[in-house]
Amino acid sequence: MPIRTRLTIWYTAVLAIILLIFSIGVYIYVTWQMIQQVDSRLNQAANTALPLALSRRPAVEERAGQTVLTLPGLDALRASETYVQLIGPRGQIIGISPNIADPFLTNHLDPAAFKEAARMPADQRVNLFTEAQHRGLPPIRVFTQALVTHNGEVVGYLQVATSLESIKAAQNSLLIALLSLGGVGVLFSAAIGVLLARRALQPVDALTKTVMAIYRAENLDRRVTVPKTNDEVSRLSQAFNEMLDRLSKLFHAQQRLIADVSHEMRTPLTVIRGNVDLLRAMGCADEESLDALTRESDRMTRLVGDLLLLSQADAGVLPMHIHNISLNQVISDVERSGQVLSAGRVNVSAHVEPNLVIQADADRLKQVLLNLVDNAIKHTPEGGQVRIEAVRSYNNYVRISVSDTGVGIPEKDLPYVFERFYRVDKSRSRANGGSGLGLSIAHSIVQAHNGRIVVSSKPGAGTTFDVYLPMQHPLPATGENSSRNSISPA
């Protein structure tokens, strides 16, 4: 998971937790404040209930089949939706406010609170605030108080109640508002978190792109832009540039070493070959020894030439003479050379799509294909098939395939076949005189043509090398290998 995504998730999760805790706190506090206000109103109503009840004569009414004593003086509490019950010391309802609901004509507003108040010892009596829920009615808040004479005798109980319906509605509205605003806040913070994380990690993305560009271009002379922020990214960029400086020096030293060794070995090898030819002409040396010297000097000459070619490819100065060439002619030459190399042991054939012309270095292309054909012949048993095929591919490219019916390459070795001096079967390669540089050279030449080479193989079923080359070779940039590469018409 990208760091940007992880940062956004963590930031959003922390903010969501904070908003959740804040919302719970707000909900609890607002609910507590509303209940406190209701309790204050009930307490005030209780203090005025008895004087109001005695201010007017009680009335006897028939309600819901019950004879009840109503207290008209309590009509003053009707506007505040406050209900009053006067209860005798044994629990009988003595009087009620006119606005009380029918279920409370014979039932206490809060039976549990009445029982608790009745059980309280005289020295521990307190007023009770409770909530009660009756079937089919909204919840109510109930204030219960014992009516005590001066000598401490309980003469009755007073219960004052009000509906909590508006409080519950306010609680629900508050809950919906908190959830909605919290959800919007979390989504908004997530969007802001994405933007902030993207902006904060933008220098890292730029650093990654530059590093990948250096890797793809194999250009160790390019450097990463160091931000002037003096932060971790700035220090990382500076450290990376220092590492590139070190690698570049080592790489150039390696190139110089290979070039120098190749150059210095050419002269003694030429002298050796000249003396061998002289001894052979004079007839004063053993013929078998001279043949061995000739073979080894030829092999060393080829090795030095291969190393020099790879050194030039690494330095980007591989001599290239690009012009329009007919693939039919090139592959016909490679086919004939392959037939000579196979000496009839392996059947070498070719097929080229008609009128296939590309811009390439004919000699270098032949070198690539001969390397691939030679490898195919060496690793194909007698009576096998080696086939060369050239056809148009996608995006104005051509595909040249060299396939065989040989022993194949194990899957674990496929990623390394283009590495220098790498041998799948070291004993077989030595027997055939291979140095392990042929495929590396082919890879470098194909890359110099802005193409690519891929391999597919299955042990026991053969191997196929596919070379993809652009039909039009791009012109080199001004000053780039201008003395080495040339493009001319056919």
PAKOL-245375 format. One line per field, with one value per residue (C-alpha): residue in one letter; x, y, z. Coordinates in pm, 1 decimal. Example, Ala and Ser with C-alpha at 12.3 -4.5 7.8 and 13.67 -1.06 7.14 Angstrom:
// PAKOL-245375
type: c(A:S)
px: c(1230.0:1367.0)
py: c(-450.0:-106.0)
pz: c(780.0:714.0)
// end
This chain:
// PAKOL-245375
type: c(M:P:I:R:T:R:L:T:I:W:Y:T:A:V:L:A:I:I:L:L:I:F:S:I:G:V:Y:I:Y:V:T:W:Q:M:I:Q:Q:V:D:S:R:L:N:Q:A:A:N:T:A:L:P:L:A:L:S:R:R:P:A:V:E:E:R:A:G:Q:T:V:L:T:L:P:G:L:D:A:L:R:A:S:E:T:Y:V:Q:L:I:G:P:R:G:Q:I:I:G:I:S:P:N:I:A:D:P:F:L:T:N:H:L:D:P:A:A:F:K:E:A:A:R:M:P:A:D:Q:R:V:N:L:F:T:E:A:Q:H:R:G:L:P:P:I:R:V:F:T:Q:A:L:V:T:H:N:G:E:V:V:G:Y:L:Q:V:A:T:S:L:E:S:I:K:A:A:Q:N:S:L:L:I:A:L:L:S:L:G:G:V:G:V:L:F:S:A:A:I:G:V:L:L:A:R:R:A:L:Q:P:V:D:A:L:T:K:T:V:M:A:I:Y:R:A:E:N:L:D:R:R:V:T:V:P:K:T:N:D:E:V:S:R:L:S:Q:A:F:N:E:M:L:D:R:L:S:K:L:F:H:A:Q:Q:R:L:I:A:D:V:S:H:E:M:R:T:P:L:T:V:I:R:G:N:V:D:L:L:R:A:M:G:C:A:D:E:E:S:L:D:A:L:T:R:E:S:D:R:M:T:R:L:V:G:D:L:L:L:L:S:Q:A:D:A:G:V:L:P:M:H:I:H:N:I:S:L:N:Q:V:I:S:D:V:E:R:S:G:Q:V:L:S:A:G:R:V:N:V:S:A:H:V:E:P:N:L:V:I:Q:A:D:A:D:R:L:K:Q:V:L:L:N:L:V:D:N:A:I:K:H:T:P:E:G:G:Q:V:R:I:E:A:V:R:S:Y:N:N:Y:V:R:I:S:V:S:D:T:G:V:G:I:P:E:K:D:L:P:Y:V:F:E:R:F:Y:R:V:D:K:S:R:S:R:A:N:G:G:S:G:L:G:L:S:I:A:H:S:I:V:Q:A:H:N:G:R:I:V:V:S:S:K:P:G:A:G:T:T:F:D:V:Y:L:P:M:Q:H:P:L:P:A:T:G:E:N:S:S:R:N:S:I:S:P:A)
px: c(0.0:146.3:263.9:23.5:-273.2:-151.1:-101.6:-450.5:-606.4:-423.8:-508.5:-874.4:-901.0:-750.9:-979.7:-1281.9:-1201.1:-1158.9:-1489.1:-1660.9:-1533.8:-1628.4:-1977.9:-2037.6:-1925.5:-2152.3:-2447.4:-2404.7:-2351.2:-2648.7:-2873.9:-2762.4:-2828.9:-3180.5:-3262.1:-3132.0:-3364.6:-3659.5:-3574.9:-3555.6:-3901.0:-4042.4:-3895.4:-4047.8:-4382.6:-4372.1:-4310.5:-4617.3:-4839.7:-4986.1:-5064.1:-5224.2:-5421.7:-5564.1:-5636.7:-5959.7:-6221.8:-6160.1:-6411.6:-6545.0:-6554.6:-6644.3:-6365.0:-6313.3:-6565.9:-6384.5:-6487.1:-6188.3:-6107.4:-5961.4:-5781.1:-5883.0:-5620.1:-5356.3:-5487.3:-5214.7:-4963.4:-5147.0:-4946.1:-4616.9:-4754.2:-4700.5:-4907.2:-4964.7:-5081.6:-5151.2:-5107.7:-5215.1:-4975.5:-5108.2:-5072.2:-5426.8:-5459.3:-5625.1:-5625.0:-5502.1:-5445.4:-5722.2:-5482.4:-5360.3:-5403.2:-5665.9:-5414.8:-5298.9:-5644.1:-5576.0:-5203.2:-4912.4:-4707.3:-4407.4:-4503.0:-4139.6:-4045.7:-4344.6:-4244.8:-3884.9:-3999.6:-4233.2:-3947.1:-3711.1:-3633.4:-3739.6:-3380.8:-3283.9:-3576.9:-3478.0:-3669.1:-3648.5:-3610.2:-3688.4:-3799.8:-4104.1:-4242.6:-4608.4:-4753.0:-4882.6:-4757.9:-4439.1:-4175.6:-4212.6:-3978.7:-4122.6:-4045.4:-4149.1:-4164.6:-4291.8:-4535.4:-4426.2:-4576.9:-4371.1:-4359.1:-4221.0:-4538.9:-4589.1:-4933.7:-4893.7:-4677.6:-4659.3:-4566.8:-4510.7:-4433.5:-4377.1:-4342.9:-3993.7:-4120.8:-3965.2:-3640.4:-3622.9:-3694.9:-3417.4:-3182.3:-3260.6:-3210.0:-2881.5:-2767.9:-2853.1:-2676.9:-2364.0:-2350.5:-2411.0:-2158.9:-1910.3:-1946.9:-1905.9:-1609.2:-1442.0:-1494.6:-1369.0:-1066.4:-994.5:-996.0:-771.7:-550.0:-509.0:-410.0:-170.6:-12.3:25.7:187.3:413.0:526.5:557.8:937.2:961.7:765.6:994.2:1296.9:1157.2:1087.9:1439.3:1592.9:1387.6:1486.3:1851.8:1798.0:1619.9:1866.0:2164.8:2306.8:2502.7:2602.8:2249.7:2174.1:1868.1:1742.5:1799.7:1501.6:1595.6:1386.9:1661.8:1438.0:1458.8:1385.6:1655.4:1911.7:1802.4:1845.9:2189.3:2295.3:2167.3:2369.1:2680.5:2615.6:2573.5:2904.3:3075.4:2907.0:2982.8:3351.3:3365.7:3175.0:3397.8:3704.0:3569.2:3510.1:3861.1:4004.2:3821.8:3914.0:4278.4:4305.2:4143.6:4375.7:4689.6:4610.3:4568.3:4938.7:5082.6:4810.7:4902.8:5268.2:5185.0:4979.2:5253.0:5523.0:5304.4:5252.0:5627.4:5712.2:5456.6:5609.5:5960.6:5844.9:6055.2:5780.8:5540.7:5227.4:4990.1:5135.9:5113.5:4748.1:4676.8:4853.3:4655.4:4323.9:4395.5:4521.4:4210.8:3989.0:4168.3:4138.3:3765.3:3736.9:3926.6:3706.3:3394.0:3515.9:3600.4:3255.8:3083.8:3300.5:3199.4:2832.7:2855.9:3014.1:2748.0:3005.2:2936.8:3011.8:2685.1:2622.9:2247.3:2089.5:1794.2:1849.1:1644.8:1582.1:1538.9:1902.4:2038.7:1853.0:1942.4:2310.0:2258.0:2072.2:2360.5:2615.7:2406.8:2391.3:2769.3:2805.8:2565.4:2747.4:2423.7:2382.2:2087.7:1833.1:1856.2:1568.4:1433.1:1115.8:1091.2:778.7:804.8:929.5:1050.6:1292.6:1423.2:1685.2:1968.8:2338.9:2347.8:2680.1:2573.0:2236.6:2408.8:2634.7:2329.2:2151.8:2465.7:2523.1:2166.4:2183.4:2524.1:2386.8:2079.8:2289.6:2521.8:2233.2:2014.7:2067.1:2137.0:1833.9:1680.8:1541.9:1665.0:1428.6:1471.7:1157.8:1099.9:754.8:597.4:496.3:301.8:371.5:590.6:828.3:956.4:1003.3:1292.1:1270.9:1536.3:1387.4:1524.1:1412.7:1701.8:1734.9:1586.9:1682.5:1565.1:1322.2:1551.3:1827.0:1612.1:1653.4:2033.1:2103.6:2200.0:2448.1:2816.0:3005.1:2685.8:2659.1:2355.4:2570.0:2928.5:3080.5:2890.8:2994.3:3361.4:3345.2:3200.5:3457.3:3200.6:3302.9:2958.8:2961.2:2760.7:2415.6:2543.2:2678.3:2348.7:2159.2:2384.2:2358.7:1978.6:1958.5:2180.9:1912.4:1647.9:1503.8:1466.8:1537.6:1340.5:1374.7:1120.6:1205.1:1078.9:1327.9:1316.0:1099.3:1345.2:1415.6:1299.3:1476.1:1261.3:1432.6:1207.8:1352.0:1193.4:1150.1:1263.3:1577.5:1550.1:1806.3:2067.6:2050.3:2286.9:2634.4:2527.8:2754.5:2758.0:3105.2:3016.4:2668.2:2559.0:2229.7:2228.5:1985.9:2023.0)
py: c(0.0:342.5:569.8:837.6:604.6:490.9:850.4:943.5:642.0:711.6:1082.8:1014.7:741.5:964.0:1252.3:1018.5:895.2:1253.5:1357.2:1050.6:1130.7:1497.6:1407.4:1169.7:1441.6:1703.5:1462.2:1372.5:1735.5:1875.5:1595.0:1657.7:2031.6:1970.5:1726.3:1978.3:2241.2:1999.2:1909.6:2278.9:2339.1:2037.9:2160.0:2504.2:2347.1:2130.7:2438.2:2611.4:2303.8:2298.8:2672.6:2652.8:2339.1:2515.6:2839.7:2700.4:2457.0:2092.8:1941.2:1586.1:1455.9:1139.4:1041.5:709.6:548.0:673.7:930.6:1154.1:1467.5:1731.8:2043.2:2334.2:2557.6:2350.8:2465.5:2729.3:2451.5:2336.0:2563.7:2408.6:2055.4:1974.2:1701.1:1674.3:1392.5:1416.1:1071.4:963.0:800.0:456.7:515.5:617.1:901.6:1192.7:1457.9:1523.3:1821.0:1863.6:1810.7:1468.8:1175.4:906.0:625.9:827.0:853.8:538.1:480.1:670.7:883.1:672.6:374.2:273.0:622.4:628.7:293.9:409.4:733.7:540.8:311.9:598.0:641.5:974.0:1097.8:1007.7:1148.2:1320.9:1436.9:1197.6:1274.9:972.6:877.3:660.9:499.6:393.0:184.6:395.3:722.3:925.1:903.9:1143.6:1299.3:1266.7:1461.7:1276.4:1450.7:1334.7:1575.1:1593.2:1785.4:1984.9:1689.7:1462.8:1276.2:1182.4:1292.4:1216.8:1239.1:1478.8:1364.4:1626.3:1516.2:1655.3:1490.8:1417.3:1392.4:1724.6:1629.6:1296.9:1471.1:1720.8:1435.0:1257.8:1579.8:1641.5:1284.3:1312.2:1649.8:1519.3:1207.8:1408.3:1679.9:1420.8:1216.5:1523.7:1629.9:1290.1:1288.2:1644.6:1567.5:1257.8:1470.3:1730.5:1447.1:1309.5:1652.7:1718.8:1373.2:1413.6:1752.5:1631.7:1327.7:1509.3:1548.6:1173.4:1099.1:1333.1:1160.1:818.2:926.5:1065.4:750.1:532.6:757.6:711.2:336.6:311.1:535.9:370.8:720.9:754.0:1111.6:1241.1:1380.8:1420.7:1774.5:1858.6:2054.7:2369.9:2266.0:2130.1:1841.7:1462.4:1453.1:1712.1:1511.0:1188.5:1350.7:1479.2:1136.5:974.1:1216.1:1135.5:765.2:829.6:1018.3:718.6:469.4:685.1:700.8:324.1:258.2:486.4:326.9:-15.2:108.7:248.2:-77.0:-290.7:-51.7:-39.0:-414.9:-472.9:-222.8:-349.8:-714.2:-646.8:-582.7:-897.7:-1109.0:-967.7:-1042.9:-1397.5:-1457.7:-1309.6:-1528.6:-1838.4:-1767.4:-1713.6:-2041.9:-2221.3:-2073.2:-2172.7:-2523.1:-2542.3:-2604.8:-2883.3:-2845.3:-2951.8:-2699.2:-2426.4:-2513.1:-2492.1:-2154.1:-2032.0:-2143.1:-1986.6:-1660.8:-1644.6:-1709.4:-1440.0:-1199.4:-1262.6:-1219.7:-890.2:-772.0:-866.2:-684.0:-376.5:-380.0:-408.2:-127.5:94.7:4.3:90.1:424.7:495.0:521.1:195.8:263.7:240.1:294.9:317.2:291.2:128.2:-245.5:-532.1:-790.8:-1049.4:-1006.1:-992.3:-1301.4:-1491.8:-1427.3:-1540.1:-1850.9:-1952.2:-1890.5:-2099.0:-2385.6:-2375.9:-2370.3:-2661.9:-2872.8:-3055.8:-3165.9:-2928.1:-2800.1:-2417.5:-2240.2:-1887.3:-1700.3:-1322.9:-1121.8:-965.0:-607.8:-573.8:-279.1:-119.3:135.9:-45.5:-130.2:-438.7:-570.6:-529.0:-691.3:-985.5:-1013.3:-1036.1:-1295.9:-1507.3:-1511.5:-1632.4:-1889.0:-2016.9:-2063.6:-2239.7:-2479.8:-2561.9:-2650.3:-2837.0:-3213.7:-3367.1:-3367.5:-3070.3:-2748.4:-2388.9:-2134.7:-1763.0:-1556.7:-1184.0:-1023.0:-684.2:-631.9:-365.5:11.4:19.7:-246.3:-567.3:-892.0:-1122.3:-1462.5:-1731.6:-2054.4:-2403.0:-2748.4:-2792.4:-2873.3:-2540.1:-2317.0:-2374.8:-2111.3:-2007.5:-1915.2:-1706.2:-1372.3:-1399.1:-1518.8:-1167.6:-1112.1:-1115.0:-1440.7:-1615.8:-1979.3:-2200.1:-2512.1:-2413.5:-2743.1:-2734.5:-2371.9:-2445.4:-2744.5:-2522.7:-2252.0:-1999.5:-1707.2:-1614.5:-1277.6:-1355.5:-1283.8:-977.7:-839.0:-914.6:-737.9:-428.9:-402.9:-436.6:-165.1:58.7:21.2:133.9:-216.4:-497.9:-868.1:-1123.7:-1495.1:-1768.5:-2130.6:-2459.6:-2734.0:-3012.6:-2813.2:-2553.7:-2182.8:-1871.9:-1534.6:-1244.3:-925.9:-619.3:-333.9:-4.0:26.2:390.6:455.3:781.5:1048.5:1101.4:1419.8:1700.5:1607.8:1262.1:1001.7:1220.9:1102.7:739.1:699.9:790.0:753.4:731.7:617.4:279.1)
pz: c(0.0:-93.9:187.3:61.2:113.7:455.1:573.4:455.2:628.3:956.2:945.2:868.3:1133.5:1405.4:1310.3:1303.1:1655.3:1779.9:1621.0:1769.7:2121.1:2077.2:1950.3:2241.6:2483.6:2322.2:2320.1:2687.8:2795.9:2602.4:2728.1:3086.2:3049.3:2913.6:3195.5:3448.8:3305.4:3322.4:3685.0:3772.3:3622.5:3809.3:4136.7:4086.4:3993.8:4307.5:4526.7:4381.9:4346.2:4700.5:4717.5:4374.0:4471.8:4780.1:4595.6:4448.6:4571.5:4463.8:4223.5:4195.5:3837.2:3655.2:3411.9:3234.7:3464.5:3775.7:4035.8:4088.9:4283.0:4058.6:4176.0:3948.0:4102.8:3924.0:3585.7:3604.1:3527.5:3213.4:2979.8:3093.4:3038.8:3402.9:3570.2:3945.5:4174.0:4548.0:4698.5:5045.0:5289.9:5194.9:4822.0:4733.9:4485.7:4665.0:4393.1:4042.2:3814.2:3551.7:3260.6:3369.8:3129.8:3198.8:3273.1:3576.9:3733.2:3929.7:3862.9:4009.6:3772.6:3877.1:4097.2:4153.1:4273.7:4511.5:4662.2:4704.1:4872.2:5101.6:5214.2:5302.3:5675.4:5820.8:5861.9:5501.4:5304.3:4975.9:4672.9:4377.1:4005.5:3788.4:3439.4:3375.4:3062.8:3042.1:2761.7:2474.0:2626.7:2576.9:2849.9:3143.8:3401.1:3754.4:4071.4:4391.8:4730.7:5072.5:5246.6:5609.7:5904.9:6153.4:6388.6:6110.2:6025.3:5657.6:5551.2:5179.2:4870.2:4579.6:4230.2:3958.2:3600.2:3253.9:2914.2:2777.2:2419.3:2315.4:2491.9:2306.7:1975.7:2047.9:2133.8:1804.9:1606.5:1784.6:1715.9:1344.7:1322.3:1494.0:1273.9:955.1:1035.6:1159.4:840.3:622.5:833.9:796.5:417.9:388.5:603.9:393.7:77.8:242.5:372.1:19.2:-112.1:175.9:149.7:-227.4:-182.1:99.0:-101.1:-434.2:-391.1:-324.4:-644.0:-839.3:-688.7:-782.3:-1141.8:-1178.1:-1036.9:-1274.5:-1567.1:-1471.5:-1450.6:-1788.1:-1967.8:-1794.0:-1757.9:-1436.2:-1523.3:-1459.6:-1114.3:-893.2:-832.4:-464.4:-316.7:-125.6:173.3:396.3:503.0:486.8:112.4:47.1:243.9:70.7:-272.9:-178.5:-48.0:-368.7:-581.9:-381.1:-437.2:-811.2:-815.4:-661.9:-895.8:-1199.0:-1111.7:-1061.1:-1384.6:-1590.5:-1431.1:-1534.2:-1889.2:-1910.6:-1776.0:-2033.4:-2314.1:-2204.3:-2161.8:-2500.1:-2664.6:-2495.0:-2577.1:-2946.7:-3006.3:-2842.9:-3002.1:-3342.4:-3274.6:-3163.8:-3474.4:-3696.5:-3544.1:-3571.6:-3940.8:-3981.9:-3807.3:-4019.0:-4336.0:-4227.7:-4141.2:-3825.0:-3567.4:-3476.6:-3688.9:-3410.4:-3169.7:-3428.9:-3490.2:-3118.5:-3097.8:-3393.8:-3244.9:-2906.7:-3053.3:-3272.5:-2971.4:-2770.0:-3060.5:-3075.7:-2697.7:-2707.2:-2993.5:-2799.6:-2488.3:-2692.7:-2856.2:-2517.5:-2380.5:-2672.0:-2619.3:-2248.4:-2332.6:-2598.1:-2879.2:-3063.1:-3433.3:-3627.5:-3998.9:-4036.0:-4377.8:-4548.0:-4572.7:-4710.4:-4442.6:-4716.9:-4819.9:-4464.9:-4347.9:-4664.7:-4587.0:-4227.6:-4346.3:-4576.7:-4302.1:-4063.3:-4308.1:-4335.2:-3954.7:-3909.1:-4173.1:-4246.6:-3885.0:-3829.4:-4081.2:-4100.5:-4280.3:-4308.7:-4398.5:-4453.8:-4519.6:-4867.9:-4914.8:-4557.2:-4540.5:-4220.5:-4120.9:-3944.2:-3952.6:-4175.4:-4040.7:-3677.2:-3747.9:-3914.9:-3610.4:-3383.1:-3595.0:-3648.9:-3271.6:-3217.5:-3501.2:-3384.7:-3029.7:-3167.6:-3379.9:-3088.2:-2858.2:-3109.3:-3150.3:-3487.5:-3716.7:-3534.5:-3680.0:-3660.0:-3816.2:-3884.1:-3941.1:-4002.1:-4006.7:-3944.1:-3579.7:-3394.2:-3383.8:-3696.3:-3562.7:-3717.7:-3531.4:-3621.3:-3452.0:-3422.1:-3289.2:-3245.7:-3136.3:-2896.7:-2529.6:-2415.3:-2124.4:-1765.0:-1642.7:-1357.2:-1606.9:-1844.2:-1659.0:-1679.1:-2034.4:-2152.1:-1868.8:-1956.3:-1914.8:-1803.2:-1917.3:-1866.9:-1921.1:-1848.2:-1960.8:-2291.3:-2352.9:-2300.0:-2531.7:-2799.9:-2737.4:-2610.7:-2391.2:-2259.0:-2438.3:-2754.1:-2614.1:-2425.5:-2753.2:-2929.5:-2651.6:-2670.9:-3049.3:-3041.9:-2774.0:-2988.8:-3259.6:-3004.6:-3013.1:-2764.8:-2750.3:-2549.0:-2496.5:-2432.1:-2375.9:-2244.2:-2149.6:-2402.8:-2646.5:-2776.1:-2744.2:-2930.1:-2937.2:-3062.3:-3179.0:-3214.5:-3424.3:-3531.4:-3907.0:-3888.1:-3687.0:-3484.7:-3569.5:-3295.9:-3093.2:-3182.0:-3062.5:-2951.7:-3109.5:-3419.1:-3514.6:-3471.2:-3613.3:-3960.6:-4145.6:-4518.6:-4788.1:-4947.9)
// end
